[in-house]
Amino acid sequence: MSPLTVLPLHLGSLHTYEAVLVGLLAFGPFVVLAVVVAVMRRRDLAAEEETGHSSGD
């Protein structure tokens, strides 16, 4: 066996807090991005309503 195939066997399974941390690191940036996009879109729509312009849709 090569060292690269033995390493995961040596580390074993993840603890609960490690699995949560991996999930946060993997999906956290996408959640933050979605929140930022939603807030910016709401702000832009409010500004359009205030000025009375439409996007032409």
N, C-alpha and C positions, 0 to 999 in steps of 0.2 A: 504493500500500500504506500502511496505517496504521502508526503506530509500534508498536502492540501486536502486529501480525502480523510485523513485521520483527525485533523483539527476540529471539524464540527462535531465529531463523535466525542472528542475530549471535552468540549465546552458544555455539552449536555443541553437540556431544555431550558427555556427562559423562565424566570420567575414572573409572577403576575405584574409587578411593578416594571420589570424590564419590557414585557410585552406592551404595556400601556405606553411606556416611553418611546418604543419603536413606532407604535401607531401614531403618537403625537408628532414625532419627527417626520414620519412619512406623509401624513395627511394634514397636519397643522398649517403648513404654508398655503395649501389650497383653500382651507376654510377661511383663513385671514384674507386671501385674495378675493374670495366670494363676498365677504363682508364689505371690503373696500369698494368693490364694483357696485354692490347694491346701494351703499351710501352715496357714492358719486353719482349714480344714475338718479337716485331720488333728489339729490341736490340740483342736478341739471334739469330735471322735469319741473321742479319748483321754480327755478329761474325762468324757464320758458313760459310757464303759466303767468308769472309776474309781469313779464314783458309783453305777453300776448302773442308771441310768435309760435308757429307750429313747424314741425320738421318736414311737412309735406307728405306724410304717409296717408 
